[in-house]
Amino acid sequence: MITGTLLVAVAGVVLALFAQSPALVYGAVVLWGLGWGGVPTLLQTAAGDAGDAGGGQADAAQAMLVTLWNVAMAGGGVVGGLLLDAFGTGALPWSVPILLVPVAAVVVAARTHGFPARRA
């Protein structure tokens, strides 16, 4: 998860600094996809594991994850629309590293309980 967060942050900075270079934009899109692509599966697994550890409440944890995911997507659309309206398209890539600061804090804090190291 930490690597994925960093990949999305790098992609956002590349998009902000080098939006005029198609090759770098395509590279940023690849980084973004690599960083973000596995997140839904990882979150679903972490929620299920946490629900099982919390007294067999995996179903409730999954329902909360889906609800919060949809709220986050709607909120992101609203915030993105407000940024776009107020500052234009140039503000969107710069919002990525800023918004990833609290994300990185949560990811690092969740390493113990949400994404513990697996042992064979």
Chimera marker file (.cmm) of the C-alpha trace (Angstrom):
<marker_set name="trace">
<marker id="1" x="0.000" y="0.000" z="0.000" r="1" g="1" b="0" radius="0.5"/>
<marker id="2" x="2.833" y="2.414" z="0.735" r="1" g="1" b="0" radius="0.5"/>
<marker id="3" x="4.379" y="1.780" z="-2.668" r="1" g="1" b="0" radius="0.5"/>
<marker id="4" x="1.016" y="2.283" z="-4.359" r="1" g="1" b="0" radius="0.5"/>
<marker id="5" x="0.524" y="5.593" z="-2.544" r="1" g="1" b="0" radius="0.5"/>
<marker id="6" x="3.960" y="6.759" z="-3.645" r="1" g="1" b="0" radius="0.5"/>
<marker id="7" x="3.299" y="5.741" z="-7.261" r="1" g="1" b="0" radius="0.5"/>
<marker id="8" x="0.094" y="7.784" z="-7.348" r="1" g="1" b="0" radius="0.5"/>
<marker id="9" x="1.907" y="10.754" z="-5.759" r="1" g="1" b="0" radius="0.5"/>
<marker id="10" x="4.679" y="10.604" z="-8.368" r="1" g="1" b="0" radius="0.5"/>
<marker id="11" x="2.079" y="10.338" z="-11.128" r="1" g="1" b="0" radius="0.5"/>
<marker id="12" x="0.281" y="13.426" z="-9.809" r="1" g="1" b="0" radius="0.5"/>
<marker id="13" x="3.489" y="15.450" z="-9.688" r="1" g="1" b="0" radius="0.5"/>
<marker id="14" x="4.481" y="14.324" z="-13.193" r="1" g="1" b="0" radius="0.5"/>
<marker id="15" x="1.038" y="15.320" z="-14.482" r="1" g="1" b="0" radius="0.5"/>
<marker id="16" x="1.348" y="18.707" z="-12.779" r="1" g="1" b="0" radius="0.5"/>
<marker id="17" x="4.850" y="19.472" z="-14.024" r="1" g="1" b="0" radius="0.5"/>
<marker id="18" x="4.903" y="17.836" z="-17.448" r="1" g="1" b="0" radius="0.5"/>
<marker id="19" x="1.346" y="18.006" z="-18.756" r="1" g="1" b="0" radius="0.5"/>
<marker id="20" x="2.650" y="19.216" z="-22.123" r="1" g="1" b="0" radius="0.5"/>
<marker id="21" x="4.647" y="16.033" z="-22.752" r="1" g="1" b="0" radius="0.5"/>
<marker id="22" x="2.457" y="13.207" z="-24.076" r="1" g="1" b="0" radius="0.5"/>
<marker id="23" x="5.096" y="10.555" z="-23.301" r="1" g="1" b="0" radius="0.5"/>
<marker id="24" x="5.360" y="11.649" z="-19.665" r="1" g="1" b="0" radius="0.5"/>
<marker id="25" x="1.575" y="11.888" z="-19.340" r="1" g="1" b="0" radius="0.5"/>
<marker id="26" x="1.267" y="8.305" z="-20.597" r="1" g="1" b="0" radius="0.5"/>
<marker id="27" x="3.995" y="7.263" z="-18.149" r="1" g="1" b="0" radius="0.5"/>
<marker id="28" x="2.128" y="8.987" z="-15.315" r="1" g="1" b="0" radius="0.5"/>
<marker id="29" x="-1.060" y="7.169" z="-16.287" r="1" g="1" b="0" radius="0.5"/>
<marker id="30" x="0.808" y="3.857" z="-16.090" r="1" g="1" b="0" radius="0.5"/>
<marker id="31" x="2.216" y="4.760" z="-12.659" r="1" g="1" b="0" radius="0.5"/>
<marker id="32" x="-1.239" y="5.810" z="-11.488" r="1" g="1" b="0" radius="0.5"/>
<marker id="33" x="-2.730" y="2.529" z="-12.692" r="1" g="1" b="0" radius="0.5"/>
<marker id="34" x="0.000" y="0.472" z="-11.025" r="1" g="1" b="0" radius="0.5"/>
<marker id="35" x="-0.410" y="2.388" z="-7.778" r="1" g="1" b="0" radius="0.5"/>
<marker id="36" x="-4.184" y="2.493" z="-7.684" r="1" g="1" b="0" radius="0.5"/>
<marker id="37" x="-5.189" y="-0.677" z="-9.539" r="1" g="1" b="0" radius="0.5"/>
<marker id="38" x="-4.936" y="-3.105" z="-6.646" r="1" g="1" b="0" radius="0.5"/>
<marker id="39" x="-6.349" y="-0.836" z="-3.952" r="1" g="1" b="0" radius="0.5"/>
<marker id="40" x="-9.972" y="-2.053" z="-4.065" r="1" g="1" b="0" radius="0.5"/>
<marker id="41" x="-8.903" y="-5.682" z="-3.669" r="1" g="1" b="0" radius="0.5"/>
<marker id="42" x="-6.451" y="-4.853" z="-0.881" r="1" g="1" b="0" radius="0.5"/>
<marker id="43" x="-9.057" y="-2.815" z="1.001" r="1" g="1" b="0" radius="0.5"/>
<marker id="44" x="-11.667" y="-5.522" z="0.624" r="1" g="1" b="0" radius="0.5"/>
<marker id="45" x="-9.242" y="-8.138" z="1.960" r="1" g="1" b="0" radius="0.5"/>
<marker id="46" x="-8.213" y="-5.909" z="4.876" r="1" g="1" b="0" radius="0.5"/>
<marker id="47" x="-11.843" y="-5.169" z="5.764" r="1" g="1" b="0" radius="0.5"/>
<marker id="48" x="-12.723" y="-8.865" z="5.658" r="1" g="1" b="0" radius="0.5"/>
<marker id="49" x="-9.731" y="-9.804" z="7.802" r="1" g="1" b="0" radius="0.5"/>
<marker id="50" x="-10.504" y="-7.046" z="10.304" r="1" g="1" b="0" radius="0.5"/>
<marker id="51" x="-14.151" y="-8.131" z="10.424" r="1" g="1" b="0" radius="0.5"/>
<marker id="52" x="-13.182" y="-11.739" z="11.071" r="1" g="1" b="0" radius="0.5"/>
<marker id="53" x="-10.804" y="-10.675" z="13.837" r="1" g="1" b="0" radius="0.5"/>
<marker id="54" x="-13.497" y="-8.446" z="15.336" r="1" g="1" b="0" radius="0.5"/>
<marker id="55" x="-15.884" y="-11.197" z="16.282" r="1" g="1" b="0" radius="0.5"/>
<marker id="56" x="-16.975" y="-12.473" z="12.886" r="1" g="1" b="0" radius="0.5"/>
<marker id="57" x="-18.310" y="-9.183" z="11.550" r="1" g="1" b="0" radius="0.5"/>
<marker id="58" x="-16.790" y="-9.538" z="8.064" r="1" g="1" b="0" radius="0.5"/>
<marker id="59" x="-20.166" y="-8.933" z="6.375" r="1" g="1" b="0" radius="0.5"/>
<marker id="60" x="-20.659" y="-5.673" z="8.253" r="1" g="1" b="0" radius="0.5"/>
<marker id="61" x="-17.082" y="-4.606" z="7.464" r="1" g="1" b="0" radius="0.5"/>
<marker id="62" x="-17.646" y="-5.280" z="3.749" r="1" g="1" b="0" radius="0.5"/>
<marker id="63" x="-20.898" y="-3.304" z="3.774" r="1" g="1" b="0" radius="0.5"/>
<marker id="64" x="-19.146" y="-0.378" z="5.474" r="1" g="1" b="0" radius="0.5"/>
<marker id="65" x="-16.317" y="-0.524" z="2.936" r="1" g="1" b="0" radius="0.5"/>
<marker id="66" x="-18.710" y="-0.358" z="-0.023" r="1" g="1" b="0" radius="0.5"/>
<marker id="67" x="-20.663" y="2.504" z="1.534" r="1" g="1" b="0" radius="0.5"/>
<marker id="68" x="-17.551" y="4.506" z="2.400" r="1" g="1" b="0" radius="0.5"/>
<marker id="69" x="-16.048" y="3.815" z="-1.031" r="1" g="1" b="0" radius="0.5"/>
<marker id="70" x="-19.112" y="5.256" z="-2.742" r="1" g="1" b="0" radius="0.5"/>
<marker id="71" x="-19.202" y="8.270" z="-0.401" r="1" g="1" b="0" radius="0.5"/>
<marker id="72" x="-15.511" y="8.890" z="-1.144" r="1" g="1" b="0" radius="0.5"/>
<marker id="73" x="-16.084" y="8.665" z="-4.904" r="1" g="1" b="0" radius="0.5"/>
<marker id="74" x="-19.003" y="11.091" z="-4.711" r="1" g="1" b="0" radius="0.5"/>
<marker id="75" x="-17.029" y="13.450" z="-2.475" r="1" g="1" b="0" radius="0.5"/>
<marker id="76" x="-14.058" y="13.289" z="-4.827" r="1" g="1" b="0" radius="0.5"/>
<marker id="77" x="-16.307" y="14.204" z="-7.731" r="1" g="1" b="0" radius="0.5"/>
<marker id="78" x="-17.714" y="17.183" z="-5.853" r="1" g="1" b="0" radius="0.5"/>
<marker id="79" x="-14.300" y="18.425" z="-4.691" r="1" g="1" b="0" radius="0.5"/>
<marker id="80" x="-12.816" y="17.863" z="-8.147" r="1" g="1" b="0" radius="0.5"/>
<marker id="81" x="-15.674" y="19.786" z="-9.726" r="1" g="1" b="0" radius="0.5"/>
<marker id="82" x="-15.222" y="22.679" z="-7.299" r="1" g="1" b="0" radius="0.5"/>
<marker id="83" x="-11.463" y="22.781" z="-7.964" r="1" g="1" b="0" radius="0.5"/>
<marker id="84" x="-12.029" y="22.645" z="-11.701" r="1" g="1" b="0" radius="0.5"/>
<marker id="85" x="-14.600" y="25.427" z="-11.565" r="1" g="1" b="0" radius="0.5"/>
<marker id="86" x="-12.542" y="27.665" z="-9.284" r="1" g="1" b="0" radius="0.5"/>
<marker id="87" x="-8.997" y="27.119" z="-10.573" r="1" g="1" b="0" radius="0.5"/>
<marker id="88" x="-9.175" y="25.300" z="-13.917" r="1" g="1" b="0" radius="0.5"/>
<marker id="89" x="-7.594" y="22.034" z="-14.978" r="1" g="1" b="0" radius="0.5"/>
<marker id="90" x="-4.129" y="22.944" z="-13.690" r="1" g="1" b="0" radius="0.5"/>
<marker id="91" x="-5.279" y="22.593" z="-10.081" r="1" g="1" b="0" radius="0.5"/>
<marker id="92" x="-6.299" y="18.959" z="-10.348" r="1" g="1" b="0" radius="0.5"/>
<marker id="93" x="-2.827" y="17.346" z="-10.589" r="1" g="1" b="0" radius="0.5"/>
<marker id="94" x="-1.537" y="19.508" z="-7.715" r="1" g="1" b="0" radius="0.5"/>
<marker id="95" x="-4.414" y="18.383" z="-5.533" r="1" g="1" b="0" radius="0.5"/>
<marker id="96" x="-3.193" y="14.782" z="-5.741" r="1" g="1" b="0" radius="0.5"/>
<marker id="97" x="-0.007" y="15.129" z="-3.629" r="1" g="1" b="0" radius="0.5"/>
<marker id="98" x="-1.858" y="17.353" z="-1.162" r="1" g="1" b="0" radius="0.5"/>
<marker id="99" x="-4.681" y="14.851" z="-0.719" r="1" g="1" b="0" radius="0.5"/>
<marker id="100" x="-2.216" y="11.971" z="-0.476" r="1" g="1" b="0" radius="0.5"/>
<marker id="101" x="-0.679" y="13.374" z="2.734" r="1" g="1" b="0" radius="0.5"/>
<marker id="102" x="-3.563" y="12.121" z="4.935" r="1" g="1" b="0" radius="0.5"/>
<marker id="103" x="-3.807" y="8.978" z="2.796" r="1" g="1" b="0" radius="0.5"/>
<marker id="104" x="-0.145" y="8.199" z="3.462" r="1" g="1" b="0" radius="0.5"/>
<marker id="105" x="-0.688" y="8.722" z="7.189" r="1" g="1" b="0" radius="0.5"/>
<marker id="106" x="-3.594" y="6.255" z="7.208" r="1" g="1" b="0" radius="0.5"/>
<marker id="107" x="-1.686" y="3.714" z="5.109" r="1" g="1" b="0" radius="0.5"/>
<marker id="108" x="1.321" y="3.823" z="7.420" r="1" g="1" b="0" radius="0.5"/>
<marker id="109" x="-0.891" y="3.617" z="10.519" r="1" g="1" b="0" radius="0.5"/>
<marker id="110" x="-2.850" y="0.693" z="9.048" r="1" g="1" b="0" radius="0.5"/>
<marker id="111" x="0.225" y="-1.456" z="8.523" r="1" g="1" b="0" radius="0.5"/>
<marker id="112" x="-0.202" y="-3.093" z="11.922" r="1" g="1" b="0" radius="0.5"/>
<marker id="113" x="-3.892" y="-3.979" z="11.820" r="1" g="1" b="0" radius="0.5"/>
<marker id="114" x="-5.186" y="-3.432" z="8.290" r="1" g="1" b="0" radius="0.5"/>
<marker id="115" x="-2.295" y="-4.902" z="6.332" r="1" g="1" b="0" radius="0.5"/>
<marker id="116" x="-0.213" y="-7.076" z="8.646" r="1" g="1" b="0" radius="0.5"/>
<marker id="117" x="2.699" y="-8.983" z="7.157" r="1" g="1" b="0" radius="0.5"/>
<marker id="118" x="1.612" y="-12.483" z="6.215" r="1" g="1" b="0" radius="0.5"/>
<marker id="119" x="3.650" y="-15.435" z="7.358" r="1" g="1" b="0" radius="0.5"/>
<marker id="120" x="3.561" y="-18.767" z="5.612" r="1" g="1" b="0" radius="0.5"/>
<link id1="1" id2="2" r="1" g="1" b="0" radius="0.2"/>
<link id1="2" id2="3" r="1" g="1" b="0" radius="0.2"/>
<link id1="3" id2="4" r="1" g="1" b="0" radius="0.2"/>
<link id1="4" id2="5" r="1" g="1" b="0" radius="0.2"/>
<link id1="5" id2="6" r="1" g="1" b="0" radius="0.2"/>
<link id1="6" id2="7" r="1" g="1" b="0" radius="0.2"/>
<link id1="7" id2="8" r="1" g="1" b="0" radius="0.2"/>
<link id1="8" id2="9" r="1" g="1" b="0" radius="0.2"/>
<link id1="9" id2="10" r="1" g="1" b="0" radius="0.2"/>
<link id1="10" id2="11" r="1" g="1" b="0" radius="0.2"/>
<link id1="11" id2="12" r="1" g="1" b="0" radius="0.2"/>
<link id1="12" id2="13" r="1" g="1" b="0" radius="0.2"/>
<link id1="13" id2="14" r="1" g="1" b="0" radius="0.2"/>
<link id1="14" id2="15" r="1" g="1" b="0" radius="0.2"/>
<link id1="15" id2="16" r="1" g="1" b="0" radius="0.2"/>
<link id1="16" id2="17" r="1" g="1" b="0" radius="0.2"/>
<link id1="17" id2="18" r="1" g="1" b="0" radius="0.2"/>
<link id1="18" id2="19" r="1" g="1" b="0" radius="0.2"/>
<link id1="19" id2="20" r="1" g="1" b="0" radius="0.2"/>
<link id1="20" id2="21" r="1" g="1" b="0" radius="0.2"/>
<link id1="21" id2="22" r="1" g="1" b="0" radius="0.2"/>
<link id1="22" id2="23" r="1" g="1" b="0" radius="0.2"/>
<link id1="23" id2="24" r="1" g="1" b="0" radius="0.2"/>
<link id1="24" id2="25" r="1" g="1" b="0" radius="0.2"/>
<link id1="25" id2="26" r="1" g="1" b="0" radius="0.2"/>
<link id1="26" id2="27" r="1" g="1" b="0" radius="0.2"/>
<link id1="27" id2="28" r="1" g="1" b="0" radius="0.2"/>
<link id1="28" id2="29" r="1" g="1" b="0" radius="0.2"/>
<link id1="29" id2="30" r="1" g="1" b="0" radius="0.2"/>
<link id1="30" id2="31" r="1" g="1" b="0" radius="0.2"/>
<link id1="31" id2="32" r="1" g="1" b="0" radius="0.2"/>
<link id1="32" id2="33" r="1" g="1" b="0" radius="0.2"/>
<link id1="33" id2="34" r="1" g="1" b="0" radius="0.2"/>
<link id1="34" id2="35" r="1" g="1" b="0" radius="0.2"/>
<link id1="35" id2="36" r="1" g="1" b="0" radius="0.2"/>
<link id1="36" id2="37" r="1" g="1" b="0" radius="0.2"/>
<link id1="37" id2="38" r="1" g="1" b="0" radius="0.2"/>
<link id1="38" id2="39" r="1" g="1" b="0" radius="0.2"/>
<link id1="39" id2="40" r="1" g="1" b="0" radius="0.2"/>
<link id1="40" id2="41" r="1" g="1" b="0" radius="0.2"/>
<link id1="41" id2="42" r="1" g="1" b="0" radius="0.2"/>
<link id1="42" id2="43" r="1" g="1" b="0" radius="0.2"/>
<link id1="43" id2="44" r="1" g="1" b="0" radius="0.2"/>
<link id1="44" id2="45" r="1" g="1" b="0" radius="0.2"/>
<link id1="45" id2="46" r="1" g="1" b="0" radius="0.2"/>
<link id1="46" id2="47" r="1" g="1" b="0" radius="0.2"/>
<link id1="47" id2="48" r="1" g="1" b="0" radius="0.2"/>
<link id1="48" id2="49" r="1" g="1" b="0" radius="0.2"/>
<link id1="49" id2="50" r="1" g="1" b="0" radius="0.2"/>
<link id1="50" id2="51" r="1" g="1" b="0" radius="0.2"/>
<link id1="51" id2="52" r="1" g="1" b="0" radius="0.2"/>
<link id1="52" id2="53" r="1" g="1" b="0" radius="0.2"/>
<link id1="53" id2="54" r="1" g="1" b="0" radius="0.2"/>
<link id1="54" id2="55" r="1" g="1" b="0" radius="0.2"/>
<link id1="55" id2="56" r="1" g="1" b="0" radius="0.2"/>
<link id1="56" id2="57" r="1" g="1" b="0" radius="0.2"/>
<link id1="57" id2="58" r="1" g="1" b="0" radius="0.2"/>
<link id1="58" id2="59" r="1" g="1" b="0" radius="0.2"/>
<link id1="59" id2="60" r="1" g="1" b="0" radius="0.2"/>
<link id1="60" id2="61" r="1" g="1" b="0" radius="0.2"/>
<link id1="61" id2="62" r="1" g="1" b="0" radius="0.2"/>
<link id1="62" id2="63" r="1" g="1" b="0" radius="0.2"/>
<link id1="63" id2="64" r="1" g="1" b="0" radius="0.2"/>
<link id1="64" id2="65" r="1" g="1" b="0" radius="0.2"/>
<link id1="65" id2="66" r="1" g="1" b="0" radius="0.2"/>
<link id1="66" id2="67" r="1" g="1" b="0" radius="0.2"/>
<link id1="67" id2="68" r="1" g="1" b="0" radius="0.2"/>
<link id1="68" id2="69" r="1" g="1" b="0" radius="0.2"/>
<link id1="69" id2="70" r="1" g="1" b="0" radius="0.2"/>
<link id1="70" id2="71" r="1" g="1" b="0" radius="0.2"/>
<link id1="71" id2="72" r="1" g="1" b="0" radius="0.2"/>
<link id1="72" id2="73" r="1" g="1" b="0" radius="0.2"/>
<link id1="73" id2="74" r="1" g="1" b="0" radius="0.2"/>
<link id1="74" id2="75" r="1" g="1" b="0" radius="0.2"/>
<link id1="75" id2="76" r="1" g="1" b="0" radius="0.2"/>
<link id1="76" id2="77" r="1" g="1" b="0" radius="0.2"/>
<link id1="77" id2="78" r="1" g="1" b="0" radius="0.2"/>
<link id1="78" id2="79" r="1" g="1" b="0" radius="0.2"/>
<link id1="79" id2="80" r="1" g="1" b="0" radius="0.2"/>
<link id1="80" id2="81" r="1" g="1" b="0" radius="0.2"/>
<link id1="81" id2="82" r="1" g="1" b="0" radius="0.2"/>
<link id1="82" id2="83" r="1" g="1" b="0" radius="0.2"/>
<link id1="83" id2="84" r="1" g="1" b="0" radius="0.2"/>
<link id1="84" id2="85" r="1" g="1" b="0" radius="0.2"/>
<link id1="85" id2="86" r="1" g="1" b="0" radius="0.2"/>
<link id1="86" id2="87" r="1" g="1" b="0" radius="0.2"/>
<link id1="87" id2="88" r="1" g="1" b="0" radius="0.2"/>
<link id1="88" id2="89" r="1" g="1" b="0" radius="0.2"/>
<link id1="89" id2="90" r="1" g="1" b="0" radius="0.2"/>
<link id1="90" id2="91" r="1" g="1" b="0" radius="0.2"/>
<link id1="91" id2="92" r="1" g="1" b="0" radius="0.2"/>
<link id1="92" id2="93" r="1" g="1" b="0" radius="0.2"/>
<link id1="93" id2="94" r="1" g="1" b="0" radius="0.2"/>
<link id1="94" id2="95" r="1" g="1" b="0" radius="0.2"/>
<link id1="95" id2="96" r="1" g="1" b="0" radius="0.2"/>
<link id1="96" id2="97" r="1" g="1" b="0" radius="0.2"/>
<link id1="97" id2="98" r="1" g="1" b="0" radius="0.2"/>
<link id1="98" id2="99" r="1" g="1" b="0" radius="0.2"/>
<link id1="99" id2="100" r="1" g="1" b="0" radius="0.2"/>
<link id1="100" id2="101" r="1" g="1" b="0" radius="0.2"/>
<link id1="101" id2="102" r="1" g="1" b="0" radius="0.2"/>
<link id1="102" id2="103" r="1" g="1" b="0" radius="0.2"/>
<link id1="103" id2="104" r="1" g="1" b="0" radius="0.2"/>
<link id1="104" id2="105" r="1" g="1" b="0" radius="0.2"/>
<link id1="105" id2="106" r="1" g="1" b="0" radius="0.2"/>
<link id1="106" id2="107" r="1" g="1" b="0" radius="0.2"/>
<link id1="107" id2="108" r="1" g="1" b="0" radius="0.2"/>
<link id1="108" id2="109" r="1" g="1" b="0" radius="0.2"/>
<link id1="109" id2="110" r="1" g="1" b="0" radius="0.2"/>
<link id1="110" id2="111" r="1" g="1" b="0" radius="0.2"/>
<link id1="111" id2="112" r="1" g="1" b="0" radius="0.2"/>
<link id1="112" id2="113" r="1" g="1" b="0" radius="0.2"/>
<link id1="113" id2="114" r="1" g="1" b="0" radius="0.2"/>
<link id1="114" id2="115" r="1" g="1" b="0" radius="0.2"/>
<link id1="115" id2="116" r="1" g="1" b="0" radius="0.2"/>
<link id1="116" id2="117" r="1" g="1" b="0" radius="0.2"/>
<link id1="117" id2="118" r="1" g="1" b="0" radius="0.2"/>
<link id1="118" id2="119" r="1" g="1" b="0" radius="0.2"/>
<link id1="119" id2="120" r="1" g="1" b="0" radius="0.2"/>
</marker_set>
